[in-house]
C-alpha cells in the first residue's frame, strides 16, 4: 500500500469522525445470523483500543448513515456500484505502538445478506483488490467469514509492505488495510489476525451480542 493509499484511509476515517461526533483455531465468524445492523452496532463492530492490544487509535471508531458523499468514498467506482441497499459506513484507524505500521478497518452494512453478497465481487474486483499494489499476491485468510479475499504487496517506492483483506459476514462487507514504512512492519499472519478480529466482531453483532473479539495479548 502506498503512502497515498494510507492517506486515503486516514482521510476517510477523519471524515467519518467529523460526521459521527456525538453519535490457528477454527474461526466461527462465518456461522450465525445475518441481520441488518444499526448505526450503533456498526460502530461497536469496529475494533476499539481495548480490542487492539499493542496498537493505538489514530481515529476512533465512527459510523455514519450512507449518503452520496460516503458512497463515493466507500464505493469509488462508476455509479458507486456496490453501495446499492447499503445502510451505514464505518471506519477506525490504528498505529502500532512499536513501529510504523498502520491499520484501517472499514465496514459497509447492508439491508440484507443478498445485497452484501451481490456487492462483494463488484467492490473487490472493481476497486479494493488493487489497493495492495500491482505486484500484490493473494494469500489465504483461512475460514474467516462467509466470503474472503486477501492480497499482500510491496507497493511503496522502497518496497514497503501493504495488504488489503475483504470479507463478508452476513449483511456486512469488511476491509482491513495495513501498511508499514518498514519492510518488516507487517506480515501475512498479522494481517490475518486483524481481519479475523473484525469478522468475529461482525458475527457477534449480528448474533445480537456485544462485539468483544480482540487481538491476543
N, C-alpha and C positions, 0 to 999 in steps of 0.2 A: 504494500500500500504506500503510495507516495505521500509526501508532506501535504500536497494539495488535497488528496483524498482525506487525510486526517482532518484538515481544516474544514472540509465539507461536513464531516461527522460532528466536529465541535460546533460548527455554525448551526446545524440542526438542533443539537442539544441546547444551545444558548437560546435559539428562537422558541423552542418549546418551553424552556424555563421561564422566559418572559411572559408567554401566553398563559402558562399554567400557574403562576403565582397565586396563592390563596386557594387554589384548587387542591480394569475392571469388573465391577459389579453390574448386574443387569439393570438397565435403566427402565423405569416404569412410566416415562413421560409420554409414551405412545398408547397407553391404555387408560380408558376412563371416559368421562362425559365430554360432550362437545357442545358447550353453551356459549352464547354471546356474552362477552364481558362488559361490565360497566366501566365508566371512565376511571373510577377509583380502583377497580380491580386491575385495570391495565397499569396504573401507576404502581400498585403494590406488586405486580408481577415482575417489574423491572428490579434487578438486584439493587440493594442499597449498601451503605457502608458496612452494616453488620454481616451481610452475606458475602462480602468480598474481602476475606482475610488477606492482608498483605497489600491491599490496594487502597487508594484514597480517592474519594469522589471529587471529580472536576466539575461536574454539573449534576445536581441531584435529580432523582427520578421524577419525570414530569410527563403527564398525558394531556392531550388536547383533543377536542372534537375535530374530526376530519372536515376540512373545508377546501376551497380552491387552492389556497396558499399551501396547505400541508400536503394536499395531493400532489402538487408539483414537486415537493421535496421527497415525499415517500415513494412516489411512482414517477420518476423523471424520465418517462418515455412518451412517445407520441400519444396524445389524447389522455395522458395519465392512466394508460391501460394498467390493470392490476389493482386499481383502487375502487373498482365498482363494488358497491354494497359494503364499503368499509365504514366503520363507526368512529374509531379513535386511533390516534397515532401517539407513540410514546418513545422516549429516549432517556438514556443515562450514560455518563462518561466517567471513566476512571483513569488514574495514573498510578503505575506500580510504585510502591514505596521505595524499592531498592534500585530501580534502573529507569530507563527512559521509555519503557513500554506503556502503551495506552490501550484502552479497550472501550468500545462503544457498543451499547445494546440498543436495538431498535425493535419496535413491535407495531404491527398493524392488527387491529381487532376488527373482525368482520361480522356481518349479521348472521351468517350461517357457516357451517363447515363446508358446504358446497361452494360458497363464494370464495373461501380461503383456498380450497383445493383448485378452483379454476384460475386463481391468481398466481398460484405457485410457479408454474413454468413460465408464465408471462414475465414475471419480475426477475426470476433467476436468469433466464435466457436473455431477456431484454436489457438487463442492467447490472444486477448485483454480482453475477458471476465474474464480471470484468473488473471488479473493484480490488482484486488482489494483484492486478497487473497482467500484461500479455503473456508473460513467461510462467504464470502460475500453474501449478499442478493440482490435481484433485487428491484428496485424502479422505479416509473413512472416519466418520463420526461414531460408528457403531450404532446400536439400537436406540437412537435419540429421536423422539417424536414420532409422528406418523409419516413424515417425509423429511428427507435431509440431503443436503449437499454441502461441500466444503472445498475451498481452494487455498493453497498456500504458495506465496510467490516471493520474489525479490525484486520489487518494482521501484525501489528508490535509486537515486543516482549512484549511490555507493553500495548497492546490494542490500539495503536494509530490508528486513523481512516484513511481510504484511500478509494478512489472512482474512478471509471472509467465510462465514457459515450462514446457511439459511435452513431453517427447519419449519415444519408446520406441526402445530399441536392443536388439534380440534379446529376451532374457529379463528386461530391466530397464526400469523406468519411472524417469524422471529429471525433477527440477524445479530450476529456477533462480528464486529470488525476490530481486529487487533493489529497493532503496528509497533515497531521499535526503531529507535535511532541506532541501536547497537545490533550487530548481526546475531548475537545470542540472546536477545531480549525476550523473544517469544519462540515457541516451538509447537508442533502439532499437538502434543499431549496437553499443553497448557491451553491452547485454543479449544480443544475438545472439552476440557473441563469447564471452560466458560460457557460454551454452548449448552452443555448438559445442565448446568445450574439454571440457565434461563428457561430451557424446555421443561424442567421439573417444576419450576415456579408457575409456568403457564398451565401445566396439568393440575397442580394443586388449586389454582384459582378456579379452573373450570369444574373441578370436583366440589367446589363450594368451601374449600379450606383456605386459611390464610397462608399465602406463599411463605415458605420457610427454608427452602433448599439453599445451601450455602457452600462455598468452597471449603474444602478440608483445610484445617489449620496447619 
